[in-house]
Amino acid sequence: MKEKFEQWYTNLTDTERKAARVVAICAAVFLAVLVGTIVAVALVSGDPEQPSSGSSSASSAGSDSYDSNKHTLDVDELGDTILKKTEDAGQEYLDETLFIGDSNTAALAVADLLPLEQVSAKVGVGVYSAITDNCCYFVGDNHGYTMVDTIAMMKPRRVIFTFGSNDAPYHTTEEFIEDYREVLKRAEESYPYADIIVNSVYPVAKQSNYPDIKMSVIDEYNQALARMCKEEGYKFLNSSEVLKGGDGYLKPSYSRGDGLHLTTEALQEVLTYVREHALETEDRRPDTSNIPTRRVVEEVKTYTATYTVEKVDGVTYGTLQGDGFSGVTSKQFTTQGSSSSFTVTAVPNQGYEFVRWSDGNTDATRTDSNLTANLSVTAIFTAKGTLSISADRTQVKADGENVKFYVSKVTGKGDKTIQWFINGQQTDKTGENVELFVKPGDSIYATMGSTQSNTVSMGKTVGKPVISGNNACKVGETLTLTVSGEGLNLGSASWMLDGVSVATGSSYTFSASNAGNYTVSVVVDGQPSDSFQITVTAPDPTPTPAP
């Protein structure tokens, strides 16, 4: 049984489906938007809930700030509308019940927890599809019937409706309740002898592949469903309470790995909850004979690849482009089978940059091919940041040395990594403060996503010119002075005597014809030396010859 369920689950698709809206123009027109199909059982085809065929990264459900206490059920206000705990009503109670819903309801039959005759469901649909989608078939009849149509045909004692997961990304609470109310009205008209029970929308896990299905919306839906049941006289089954953990999300052990679809164990918990919160009323059915036999219908698998641009407060910061289209914020491809390939590029607006796709892919241009399930991904953009760097010095020895570099200004960093480069080559250094071994002539910069910093160029360390030599002589004698200094072009040294240029080169020969004090200085590569003082004394007197 478990193996059969897992095989079914891997074949679920990911169709983006919106419930049809009611438009009043002289007459009521109901339009069901049907996107994508794959039948897992006679009642199952297409699934916007199923994750994409490629690798995906789970994100916190809905990325909203979830308060599990915000939309709780007011038990005092709702009174007997909420089904209370009872003795276990047993298997007979389930046998007399028809379950209508989406994929988690369809799973009850696929997992052999209930026979197909007790399940009218379709994967990946919203509540309004219950009266528009001809997805149920019977032996000896080629005509398809809606889920609500099957109520009169199957003649159940009660019907349990479970919808909402696929409505949550697309419909306000008011729209959802409006659709649900219409579906239940049609159900009563179709077969007035069955009790109607509205089941709560199931929770999603905190880590989910479906960020658009928010727990805050689910809780608000459930609160509104319970109130609607009180207004219309239906009963509300709060089965979600047995699936939730202490944080209000679906218990991780109850998720089949995507955060949305329930495990066999979770489905069994739901059925136990149904039996132990039983609605016992008089059996009003005129008869229970001539019930047709359900059958499974296989259909050609159709897959969709849906690409969208993230909206932040209703604003998009980029577009999509590909073969034959550009400047759009959404694009959908449909293919039968798995042979097609789709290439889409996320293009940021001016001042923004591409971050990643919602499934974790960081390549702006992506190609998706050989789909085995529906694909739905969102391009995420962010404002371009600014990045400035500095160094503790910009001159180093000729053979190189370690220099400390740091980020002097950064905006829009977020979770982006700062990567350092020398002469265009990526180093193994990241972060806002690093130490790099550099040489004269090297150019250093950093990147942060697509943002590149200013460039710091390294020069050669230049020492101050220093004059060496004797600083005293006599008139008529010569002194040879030399200049030294690290990194200096000594051959270009310009020598000055008492402020007057007298020679060039790495050395200078000094002589004086008069006694006194002289000042020598030199300039090399624009760097002046300290003054060098020379004292010249009179020559020794010539000795007088002896008489």
C-alpha positions as CSV (number, residue, x, y, z in Angstrom):
1,M,0.0,0.0,0.0
2,K,2.8,2.4,1.0
3,E,4.7,1.7,-2.2
4,K,1.6,2.3,-4.3
5,F,1.1,5.7,-2.6
6,E,4.7,6.7,-3.1
7,Q,4.5,5.8,-6.8
8,W,1.4,7.9,-7.1
9,Y,3.0,10.8,-5.3
10,T,6.0,11.0,-7.6
11,N,3.6,11.4,-10.6
12,L,1.8,14.4,-9.2
13,T,2.1,17.6,-11.3
14,D,2.3,21.3,-10.4
15,T,-0.4,23.1,-12.3
16,E,-1.0,26.7,-11.5
17,R,-4.7,26.7,-11.1
18,K,-7.1,29.5,-10.3
19,A,-10.7,28.9,-9.4
20,A,-13.2,30.4,-11.8
21,R,-14.7,33.7,-10.8
22,V,-18.4,34.6,-11.1
23,V,-19.1,37.5,-13.5
24,A,-22.6,39.0,-13.6
25,I,-23.4,40.4,-17.0
26,C,-27.1,39.9,-17.5
27,A,-26.7,36.2,-16.7
28,A,-24.3,34.2,-14.5
29,V,-21.4,32.8,-16.4
30,F,-19.1,30.3,-14.8
31,L,-15.6,29.9,-16.3
32,A,-13.3,27.2,-14.9
33,V,-9.7,27.8,-15.7
34,L,-8.2,24.3,-16.3
35,V,-4.4,24.2,-16.6
36,G,-2.5,20.9,-16.7
37,T,-3.7,17.3,-16.3
38,I,-2.4,14.0,-15.0
39,V,-4.7,11.4,-13.6
40,A,-3.4,9.4,-10.8
41,V,-6.8,7.9,-10.2
42,A,-10.1,8.4,-12.1
43,L,-10.5,11.6,-10.1
44,V,-6.9,12.9,-10.3
45,S,-5.3,15.0,-13.1
46,G,-2.8,17.9,-13.0
47,D,-1.3,19.3,-9.8
48,P,-0.1,22.8,-9.0
49,E,1.0,21.5,-5.6
50,Q,3.7,19.1,-6.9
51,P,7.2,20.4,-6.7
52,S,9.3,20.8,-9.9
53,S,11.2,17.9,-11.5
54,G,14.5,19.5,-10.8
55,S,16.1,20.1,-7.4
56,S,14.4,22.6,-5.2
57,S,15.1,24.3,-1.9
58,A,12.5,24.4,0.7
59,S,11.7,27.8,2.2
60,S,9.8,28.9,5.2
61,A,6.1,28.5,4.5
62,G,4.9,31.6,2.7
63,S,7.8,33.7,4.0
64,D,5.3,35.5,6.2
65,S,5.5,36.4,9.8
66,Y,3.2,33.7,11.1
67,D,1.2,34.1,14.4
68,S,-0.6,30.8,15.1
69,N,-2.8,32.6,17.6
70,K,-4.1,35.3,15.3
71,H,-7.0,33.4,13.6
72,T,-8.1,30.9,16.2
73,L,-11.6,29.5,16.3
74,D,-13.9,31.0,18.8
75,V,-15.4,27.9,20.3
76,D,-18.0,29.9,22.3
77,E,-19.2,31.8,19.3
78,L,-19.3,28.8,17.0
79,G,-20.9,26.5,19.5
80,D,-22.2,23.2,18.0
81,T,-21.0,24.2,14.5
82,I,-17.7,22.6,15.4
83,L,-17.9,18.9,15.6
84,K,-17.0,17.8,19.2
85,K,-15.1,14.7,20.3
86,T,-17.3,11.5,20.3
87,E,-16.9,7.8,20.7
88,D,-15.3,6.2,17.7
89,A,-18.1,5.8,15.2
90,G,-16.2,2.9,13.5
91,Q,-15.7,1.9,9.9
92,E,-19.4,2.0,9.1
93,Y,-19.3,5.8,9.6
94,L,-16.6,6.1,7.0
95,D,-18.4,3.6,4.6
96,E,-21.4,6.0,4.6
97,T,-19.3,9.1,3.8
98,L,-18.3,10.6,0.5
99,F,-15.0,12.6,0.6
100,I,-14.7,15.4,-1.9
101,G,-11.5,17.5,-2.3
102,D,-8.1,17.9,-3.8
103,S,-4.8,15.9,-3.8
104,N,-4.8,15.0,-0.1
105,T,-8.4,13.7,-0.5
106,A,-7.5,11.8,-3.7
107,A,-4.7,10.2,-1.7
108,L,-7.2,8.4,0.5
109,A,-8.2,6.2,-2.4
110,V,-4.8,5.9,-3.9
111,A,-3.3,4.7,-0.6
112,D,-6.1,2.2,-0.3
113,L,-7.4,3.8,2.9
114,L,-10.8,4.2,1.2
115,P,-12.4,2.6,-1.9
116,L,-12.7,4.8,-5.0
117,E,-16.5,4.9,-4.6
118,Q,-16.1,7.0,-1.5
119,V,-13.7,9.5,-3.0
120,S,-14.5,12.2,-5.5
121,A,-11.4,14.3,-5.8
122,K,-8.8,15.8,-8.2
123,V,-5.3,16.8,-7.6
124,G,-4.4,20.5,-7.8
125,V,-7.8,22.1,-7.9
126,G,-9.5,24.8,-5.9
127,V,-13.0,24.5,-4.4
128,Y,-14.9,25.9,-7.4
129,S,-13.7,23.0,-9.6
130,A,-16.0,20.8,-7.6
131,I,-18.9,22.1,-9.8
132,T,-17.0,22.8,-13.0
133,D,-14.5,20.0,-13.6
134,N,-15.8,16.8,-15.1
135,C,-13.2,14.6,-13.6
136,C,-15.1,11.6,-12.3
137,Y,-16.0,8.6,-14.4
138,F,-18.1,5.4,-14.0
139,V,-18.1,2.0,-15.6
140,G,-20.1,1.8,-18.8
141,D,-20.4,5.6,-19.1
142,N,-18.0,7.7,-21.1
143,H,-19.4,10.9,-19.7
144,G,-17.4,12.8,-17.1
145,Y,-19.1,14.2,-14.0
146,T,-18.2,16.9,-11.5
147,M,-17.4,16.0,-7.9
148,V,-20.7,17.5,-6.8
149,D,-22.5,15.5,-9.5
150,T,-21.3,12.3,-8.0
151,I,-23.1,13.0,-4.7
152,A,-26.5,12.1,-6.1
153,M,-25.0,9.1,-7.9
154,M,-23.2,7.7,-4.9
155,K,-26.0,8.5,-2.4
156,P,-23.8,9.0,0.7
157,R,-25.2,9.6,4.2
158,R,-22.8,12.5,4.6
159,V,-20.3,14.4,2.5
160,I,-17.0,15.9,3.8
161,F,-15.5,18.7,1.7
162,T,-11.8,19.5,2.0
163,F,-10.5,22.4,-0.2
164,G,-8.3,25.5,0.2
165,S,-4.7,24.7,-0.3
166,N,-4.8,25.5,-4.0
167,D,-7.0,28.5,-3.4
168,A,-4.7,30.1,-0.9
169,P,-2.1,31.6,-3.3
170,Y,-4.8,33.2,-5.6
171,H,-7.9,34.2,-3.7
172,T,-8.9,36.5,-0.9
173,T,-10.7,35.0,2.0
174,E,-13.9,36.6,0.8
175,E,-13.5,35.1,-2.7
176,F,-12.8,31.7,-1.3
177,I,-15.8,31.7,1.0
178,E,-18.0,33.0,-1.9
179,D,-16.9,30.0,-4.0
180,Y,-17.3,27.5,-1.2
181,R,-20.8,28.8,-0.4
182,E,-21.8,28.3,-4.0
183,V,-20.4,24.8,-4.2
184,L,-22.2,23.7,-1.0
185,K,-25.4,25.2,-2.3
186,R,-25.1,23.2,-5.5
187,A,-24.4,20.1,-3.4
188,E,-27.5,20.5,-1.4
189,E,-29.6,21.0,-4.5
190,S,-28.0,17.9,-6.1
191,Y,-28.7,15.6,-3.2
192,P,-30.6,17.1,-0.2
193,Y,-30.5,13.9,1.8
194,A,-26.9,14.0,2.8
195,D,-25.4,15.9,5.7
196,I,-22.7,18.4,4.7
197,I,-19.5,18.7,6.7
198,V,-16.8,21.2,5.8
199,N,-13.4,20.0,6.8
200,S,-10.6,22.5,7.7
201,V,-7.9,23.4,5.2
202,Y,-4.9,21.2,6.1
203,P,-1.7,23.0,7.4
204,V,1.6,23.2,5.6
205,A,5.0,22.5,7.1
206,K,7.2,25.4,8.1
207,Q,9.8,24.3,5.5
208,S,7.8,24.0,2.3
209,N,8.3,24.0,-1.4
210,Y,5.2,26.1,-1.8
211,P,6.0,29.6,-0.3
212,D,2.8,31.1,-1.8
213,I,0.7,28.8,0.4
214,K,0.9,30.7,3.7
215,M,-0.2,29.4,7.0
216,S,-1.6,32.8,7.9
217,V,-4.0,32.5,5.0
218,I,-4.9,28.9,5.8
219,D,-5.8,29.9,9.4
220,E,-7.8,32.8,8.1
221,Y,-9.6,30.5,5.7
222,N,-10.5,28.1,8.4
223,Q,-11.8,30.8,10.7
224,A,-14.0,32.1,7.9
225,L,-15.1,28.5,6.9
226,A,-16.3,27.9,10.5
227,R,-18.3,31.1,10.6
228,M,-19.8,30.3,7.2
229,C,-20.9,26.9,8.5
230,K,-22.6,28.6,11.4
231,E,-24.4,31.0,9.1
232,E,-25.5,28.3,6.7
233,G,-26.2,25.4,9.1
234,Y,-23.3,23.2,8.1
235,K,-20.9,21.4,10.4
236,F,-17.2,22.2,10.6
237,L,-14.6,19.5,11.1
238,N,-11.5,20.9,12.6
239,S,-9.2,18.0,11.6
240,S,-6.2,20.3,11.1
241,E,-5.7,20.4,14.9
242,V,-4.5,16.7,14.8
243,L,-2.0,17.6,12.1
244,K,-0.4,20.7,13.6
245,G,2.6,20.9,15.8
246,G,3.1,23.3,18.7
247,D,4.2,26.1,16.3
248,G,0.9,25.9,14.3
249,Y,2.6,24.3,11.2
250,L,2.1,20.8,9.8
251,K,4.2,18.4,11.9
252,P,7.3,17.6,9.8
253,S,6.8,13.8,10.1
254,Y,3.4,14.2,8.5
255,S,4.8,15.8,5.3
256,R,5.9,13.7,2.3
257,G,8.9,16.0,2.0
258,D,7.5,18.9,0.1
259,G,5.7,20.5,3.1
260,L,2.2,20.1,1.6
261,H,1.2,16.5,0.8
262,L,0.3,14.2,3.7
263,T,1.9,10.9,4.5
264,T,-0.1,7.8,4.8
265,E,0.2,8.0,8.6
266,A,-1.2,11.6,8.5
267,L,-4.1,10.5,6.4
268,Q,-4.9,7.7,8.8
269,E,-4.9,10.3,11.6
270,V,-7.4,12.3,9.7
271,L,-9.7,9.3,9.2
272,T,-9.5,8.5,12.9
273,Y,-10.3,12.1,13.7
274,V,-13.3,11.9,11.4
275,R,-14.6,8.8,13.2
276,E,-14.0,10.3,16.6
277,H,-15.8,13.6,15.7
278,A,-18.9,12.0,14.2
279,L,-22.1,13.7,13.1
280,E,-24.8,11.3,14.0
281,T,-28.2,12.3,12.5
282,E,-31.2,10.5,11.1
283,D,-30.5,8.7,7.8
284,R,-32.7,10.6,5.4
285,R,-31.7,8.8,2.2
286,P,-34.7,7.4,0.3
287,D,-32.7,4.5,-1.0
288,T,-29.1,3.3,-1.4
289,S,-29.5,1.1,-4.4
290,N,-28.4,1.4,-8.1
291,I,-25.1,3.0,-7.2
292,P,-22.8,3.0,-10.2
293,T,-19.2,1.7,-10.1
294,R,-16.4,4.2,-10.4
295,R,-13.5,3.7,-12.9
296,V,-10.1,5.1,-13.5
297,V,-9.4,7.1,-16.7
298,E,-5.8,7.6,-17.9
299,E,-5.1,10.8,-19.8
300,V,-2.1,12.1,-21.6
301,K,0.3,13.8,-19.2
302,T,0.6,17.5,-19.7
303,Y,3.3,19.5,-18.0
304,T,3.6,23.3,-17.5
305,A,6.7,25.4,-16.8
306,T,5.7,28.6,-15.2
307,Y,8.2,31.5,-14.7
308,T,7.3,34.6,-12.8
309,V,9.1,37.7,-11.4
310,E,8.8,38.3,-7.6
311,K,6.6,41.2,-6.6
312,V,7.5,43.3,-3.5
313,D,4.6,45.4,-2.4
314,G,3.1,45.0,-5.8
315,V,6.3,46.2,-7.6
316,T,8.6,44.0,-9.8
317,Y,12.3,44.8,-10.2
318,G,13.1,42.8,-13.3
319,T,11.6,41.1,-16.3
320,L,11.9,37.8,-18.2
321,Q,13.1,37.2,-21.7
322,G,13.6,34.3,-24.0
323,D,13.1,33.1,-27.6
324,G,10.3,35.3,-28.9
325,F,9.5,37.3,-25.8
326,S,11.0,39.9,-23.6
327,G,10.0,42.5,-21.0
328,V,7.4,40.3,-19.4
329,T,6.9,39.4,-15.7
330,S,5.4,36.0,-16.2
331,K,5.7,33.3,-18.9
332,Q,4.2,29.8,-19.0
333,F,4.9,26.9,-21.4
334,T,2.8,23.8,-21.8
335,T,4.0,20.5,-23.2
336,Q,2.6,17.0,-23.6
337,G,5.2,14.5,-22.5
338,S,8.7,15.3,-21.3
339,S,10.6,16.1,-24.4
340,S,10.4,19.9,-24.6
341,S,13.0,22.4,-23.4
342,F,12.5,26.0,-22.2
343,T,15.1,28.7,-21.8
344,V,14.3,31.8,-19.8
345,T,16.6,34.7,-18.6
346,A,15.9,36.9,-15.6
347,V,16.8,40.5,-16.5
348,P,17.1,43.0,-13.7
349,N,15.8,46.6,-14.0
350,Q,18.2,49.5,-13.8
351,G,19.8,49.7,-10.3
352,Y,18.9,46.1,-9.5
353,E,20.5,42.7,-9.8
354,F,19.4,39.1,-10.1
355,V,19.8,37.1,-6.9
356,R,18.4,33.6,-7.6
357,W,15.4,31.6,-8.7
358,S,13.0,30.4,-6.0
359,D,14.2,26.8,-6.4
360,G,17.8,27.9,-5.5
361,N,19.2,28.1,-9.1
362,T,21.6,31.1,-9.1
363,D,22.0,31.3,-12.9
364,A,20.0,34.2,-14.4
365,T,19.6,32.1,-17.6
366,R,18.2,28.7,-17.0
367,T,17.1,25.9,-19.3
368,D,14.6,23.4,-18.1
369,S,14.0,20.2,-20.1
370,N,12.7,16.6,-19.8
371,L,10.0,17.6,-17.3
372,T,8.4,14.8,-15.3
373,A,6.3,17.2,-13.3
374,N,5.1,20.8,-13.5
375,L,7.6,23.5,-12.8
376,S,6.9,26.8,-11.2
377,V,9.8,29.2,-10.3
378,T,10.1,32.8,-9.4
379,A,13.0,35.2,-10.3
380,I,14.2,37.2,-7.3
381,F,15.9,40.5,-7.6
382,T,17.4,43.0,-5.2
383,A,18.6,46.6,-5.2
384,K,22.2,46.9,-6.4
385,G,24.5,47.7,-3.5
386,T,27.6,49.9,-3.2
387,L,31.0,48.7,-2.2
388,S,34.2,50.7,-1.4
389,I,37.5,49.3,-0.2
390,S,40.7,50.7,1.3
391,A,44.1,49.4,2.3
392,D,46.3,50.2,5.3
393,R,49.0,51.2,2.8
394,T,49.4,51.4,-1.0
395,Q,53.2,50.9,-1.4
396,V,55.0,47.6,-0.8
397,K,58.5,46.3,-1.2
398,A,59.7,45.2,-4.6
399,D,59.4,41.5,-3.7
400,G,55.9,41.9,-2.2
401,E,54.4,41.8,1.3
402,N,51.2,41.3,3.2
403,V,48.8,44.2,3.2
404,K,45.5,44.5,5.1
405,F,42.4,45.5,3.0
406,Y,39.0,46.3,4.4
407,V,35.5,47.4,3.3
408,S,35.2,51.1,4.0
409,K,31.6,51.4,2.8
410,V,28.9,48.9,1.8
411,T,25.1,49.1,1.2
412,G,22.7,46.4,0.1
413,K,24.9,43.6,1.2
414,G,22.1,41.3,2.5
415,D,23.4,37.7,2.4
416,K,25.8,38.3,-0.5
417,T,29.5,37.3,-0.1
418,I,32.3,39.8,-0.5
419,Q,34.9,38.2,-2.8
420,W,38.5,39.7,-3.3
421,F,40.5,39.8,-6.5
422,I,44.1,40.5,-7.4
423,N,44.7,41.6,-11.1
424,G,41.3,40.1,-12.0
425,Q,42.0,36.7,-10.5
426,Q,39.7,35.5,-7.7
427,T,41.5,34.8,-4.4
428,D,40.4,32.5,-1.6
429,K,39.7,35.5,0.6
430,T,36.1,36.6,1.4
431,G,34.7,39.0,4.0
432,E,35.0,42.6,4.9
433,N,38.5,42.5,6.4
434,V,41.2,40.4,4.7
435,E,45.0,40.3,4.4
436,L,46.5,39.8,0.9
437,F,50.0,39.2,-0.3
438,V,50.6,41.9,-3.0
439,K,53.5,43.3,-5.1
440,P,54.1,46.7,-6.7
441,G,51.8,47.1,-9.7
442,D,49.1,44.8,-8.4
443,S,45.4,46.0,-8.7
444,I,43.0,44.8,-6.0
445,Y,39.2,45.0,-6.0
446,A,36.2,43.2,-4.4
447,T,32.9,42.1,-5.6
448,M,29.5,41.7,-3.9
449,G,27.1,39.9,-6.2
450,S,27.3,41.8,-9.4
451,T,28.6,44.9,-7.7
452,Q,32.3,45.7,-8.0
453,S,34.2,48.0,-5.8
454,N,36.8,50.6,-6.6
455,T,40.3,49.4,-7.4
456,V,43.3,49.9,-5.2
457,S,46.6,50.0,-7.1
458,M,49.8,49.0,-5.3
459,G,53.0,51.1,-5.8
460,K,56.6,50.4,-4.8
461,T,57.9,51.5,-1.4
462,V,60.0,54.6,-1.8
463,G,62.6,55.6,0.9
464,K,63.8,59.1,1.7
465,P,67.1,60.1,0.0
466,V,70.0,60.0,2.4
467,I,73.4,61.7,1.7
468,S,76.5,59.9,2.9
469,G,80.2,61.0,2.9
470,N,82.7,63.2,4.9
471,N,81.4,66.5,6.1
472,A,84.7,68.3,6.5
473,C,87.6,69.2,4.3
474,K,90.1,71.9,3.6
475,V,90.1,74.5,0.8
476,G,91.2,72.8,-2.4
477,E,90.4,69.3,-1.2
478,T,87.5,67.2,-2.7
479,L,84.8,65.2,-1.1
480,T,82.7,62.5,-2.8
481,L,79.1,62.3,-1.6
482,T,76.7,59.5,-2.4
483,V,72.9,59.2,-2.1
484,S,70.9,56.1,-1.1
485,G,67.2,55.3,-0.6
486,E,64.9,52.2,-1.0
487,G,63.1,52.1,-4.2
488,L,64.6,55.3,-5.6
489,N,66.0,55.8,-9.1
490,L,69.3,57.1,-7.8
491,G,70.7,57.7,-11.2
492,S,68.2,60.6,-11.6
493,A,69.3,62.3,-8.4
494,S,69.6,66.1,-8.7
495,W,72.3,67.7,-6.4
496,M,72.2,71.2,-5.1
497,L,74.8,73.3,-3.3
498,D,73.5,76.1,-1.3
499,G,70.2,75.8,-3.3
500,V,71.9,75.9,-6.7
501,S,71.8,72.8,-8.9
502,V,75.3,71.6,-9.4
503,A,75.1,67.9,-10.6
504,T,73.0,64.8,-11.4
505,G,73.6,61.2,-10.7
506,S,74.1,58.9,-7.7
507,S,77.2,60.8,-6.4
508,Y,78.5,64.3,-6.3
509,T,82.2,65.5,-5.9
510,F,82.4,68.6,-3.8
511,S,85.3,71.1,-3.5
512,A,85.6,74.6,-2.3
513,S,88.1,77.4,-2.9
514,N,87.1,79.3,0.2
515,A,86.7,78.3,3.8
516,G,83.2,78.3,5.3
517,N,80.1,76.3,5.8
518,Y,78.3,74.8,2.8
519,T,74.9,73.1,2.5
520,V,74.3,70.2,0.1
521,S,71.0,68.6,-0.7
522,V,69.6,66.1,-3.2
523,V,66.2,65.4,-4.8
524,V,65.4,61.9,-6.1
525,D,62.0,60.9,-7.7
526,G,60.5,64.1,-6.2
527,Q,61.7,63.2,-2.7
528,P,64.1,65.7,-1.1
529,S,66.8,64.7,1.3
530,D,67.7,66.3,4.6
531,S,70.4,69.0,4.3
532,F,74.0,67.8,4.5
533,Q,76.4,70.4,6.1
534,I,80.0,70.5,5.0
535,T,82.7,72.6,6.8
536,V,85.6,73.8,4.8
537,T,88.7,75.2,6.6
538,A,91.7,77.1,5.4
539,P,94.6,75.0,4.3
540,D,97.5,74.4,6.6
541,P,100.2,77.2,6.2
542,T,103.1,76.4,4.1
543,P,106.1,75.8,6.3
544,T,108.9,78.5,6.0
545,P,112.2,77.0,4.8
546,A,115.0,77.0,7.3
547,P,117.7,79.7,6.7
